[in-house]
Amino acid sequence: MITLALSKGRIFDETLPLLKAAGIEVLEDPEKSRKLILPTNQASVRVVLVRASDVPTYVEYGGADLGVTGLDTLIEHGGQGLYQPLDLNIAKCRMSVAVRADDDYAALVRTGARLKVATKYTAIARDFFATKGVHVDLIKLYGSMELAPLTGLADAIVDLVSTGNTLKANHLVEVERIMDISSRLVVNQAALKLKQAPIRAIIDAFAGAVKKD
């Protein structure tokens, strides 16, 4: 049995065409089913639905043989013990710094001010500001980041940005682009040895589908 870990939403939807290229079709809609393990048209392949941030953990510890996860999640997790064969070029967005539209971020950085930064992505934020030589106090949040500057909790946020519409609606502006984000295929290293042929077939089919795009 091959187990693939996916998270609901954009990653799930954009992985479906890649699975189809591998001859795999998920037989139930995760938005309509309450099941957390979904069957496919191949008796030897199943999909487990997990929280996006948990995908690398499931794959690392063998709860799944392979999974699809965002680069942001992978960096925060550390990626230990994971084989990362492919950038799937799906669920694209960017990691950025944003502040209130009426704040002079450049002046704060230039004068060496110590910034309070709210983010779920503490490892990425810490590395980014350390490279710039900017001193920050990181505040870990899990919910709506946009609230942090508006309530005075933080001077800035580090978060994923897709269209930028949510920032605009909350009177925030993007001031620095940290990195581009897309989703990766990750594989459990032990599973790759034990189930080499079927896993390789999936990797090769994904690679072929990505190349066509």
Secondary structure, DSSP 8 states (H G I E B T S, - for coil): -EEEEE-TTHHHHHHHHHHHHTT--BSS-TTT---SEEEBSSTTEEEEE--GGGHHHHHHTTS-SEEEEEHHHHHHH--TTEEEEEE---S-EEEEEEEETT--HHHHHHTT--EEEEES-HHHHHHHHHHHT--EEEEE--S-TTHHHHHTS-SEEEEEESSSHHHHHTTEEEEEEEEEE-EEEEEEHHHHHHTHHHHHHHHHHHHHHHHH-
